[in-house]
Each structure stands twice: as C-alpha cells, then as structure tokens.
Amino acid sequence: MKSHFFAYIFRMRFIQRWALMRNTAPENVQEHSHQVAVLAHALAVIRNERFGGSVDAGAVAVAALYHDAGEIFTGDMPTPIKYMNPAIRTAYKDVEAVAARRLLDMVPPQLQAAYAPVLEVRDGETAALVKAADKLSAYIKCLEELKAGNGEFRQAAEQTRAALESYGLPEVQYFMDTFLDSFSLTLDQLK
C-alpha cells in the first residue's frame, strides 16, 4: 500500500498563519507546530517536576507536533473568524475532525493505532497541555511582533494573555513567570 501521509505532513510549511494580520515575520504551520511541541513538552515537564504530575512529556510533545496537521486540508482559520459565534466554532470543530480523520485514513492500517492518539487526541490532560502550549506560542508571536513595533498585535496579545491566565494551569503560570519576559528582550539583552 502506498501512502501520501508524510507528503501531506511535509506541506505544513506552506500553510501561513495570522492571515488577517500584517506580520513583520511570517509564520507557517510547520514552524508553529515545532514551537508548540517545545512548549508542550516544557509544560509537561514542569507539571511533573514542579507540581507532582505524571504525564508522558514525550507523548504530549508528539501530539503537539501534529496538533494543526489537519490545516493541510483546511488552511489556518483566523481565531476571530473561528470563534465568531458558537455555530461557526462547532462547524469548524467538525471540519477539523474530518481533516484529522482523513489524515489518519492515509496511514497504513498497521500503523494507524500509533498515529491515532496524536491526530485525534482523546486524552484530556494531553489535550489541555497542547492547547495551553498553542496559546503560549500565539502569545509569544504577539510579543515578538510588538517588540518589532507592530501594534496590530496589541489586542491579540491582551486577549491571548487573558486566555492563558483563565486556564488556571500552574505550569502555564510557572512558565510565564520564569521564561516569558525573555521573549521581549533583544539578543544583546539575553546575556
């Protein structure tokens, strides 16, 4: 059986994010997914080491690598559109599920059990950490755009930070308290 799964996955680099906003540094889904994987892994490690958790940090990181893979078929729907109202949000969730299922169907049957947990995340703890990492990545993008003088990201930064704080996840707060300020510094200031 021939499979197009990885050929599609490698096309994530062609899907641009933040389509409705002027960007000083364009971002694609592949690089975003890498950043989310790094952040999700960090959140899992923080949960385990600082707050007594026992989540599989590797599984969380892999789920994060694939968290937006369905956008190969759907493109990146801007957040203000995706969450405009409950009907659009529900419809888009359905579209995302169909895209994830289509990807999973491309995987040879003997490998599908290994890919199902990362393409269709059902574990609540993993999903929460990946969602928080995704939001952290968006917030870091906002900080970087603001640092570059792009005021268009000011409201997105405020809304994204408020969303992060509303999660009530201690590992997110720890990350924000410990690591976040560094993203506003220049290279010379990171000594």
Residue, then its C-alpha position, 0 to 999 in steps of 0.5 A: m500500500k502506498s501512502h501520501f501521509f508524510a507528503y501531506i505532513f511535509r506541506m505544513r510549511f506552506i500553510q501561513r498563519w495570522a492571515l488577517m494580520r500584517n506580520t513583520a515575520p511570517e509564520n507557517v504551520q510547520e514552524h508553529s507546530h515545532q514551537v508548540a511541541v517545545l512548549a508542550h513538552a516544557l509544560a509537561v515537564i514542569r507539571n511533573e517536576r514542579f507540581g507532582g504530575s505524571v504525564d508522558a512529556g514525550a507523548v504530549a510533545v508528539a501530539a503537539l507536533y501534529h496538533d494543526a496537521g489537519e490545516i493541510f486540508t483546511g488552511d489556518m482559520p483566523t481565531p476571530i473568524k473561528y470563534m465568531n459565534p458558537a455555530i461557526r466554532t462547532a462547524y469548524k470543530d467538525v471540519e477539523a475532525v474530518a481533516a484529522r480523520r482523513l489524515l489518519d485514513m492515509v496511514p497504513p492500517q498497521l500503523q494507524a493505532a500509533y498515529a491515532p492518539v496524536l491526530e485525534v487526541r482523546d486524552g484530556e490532560t494531553a489535550a489541555l497541555v497542547k492547547a495551553a502550549d498553542k496559546l503560549s506560542a500565539y502569545i509569544k508571536c504577539l510579543e515578538e511582533l510588538k517588540a518589532g513595533n507592530g501594534e496590530f498585535r496589541q489586542a491579540a496579545e491582551q486577549t491571548r494573555a487573558a486566555l492563558e491566565s483563565y486556564g488556571l494551569p500552574e505550569v502555564q503560570y510557572f512558565m510565564d513567570t520564569f521564561l516569558d519576559s525573555f521573549s521581549l528582550t533583544l539578543d544583546q539583552l539575553k546575556 
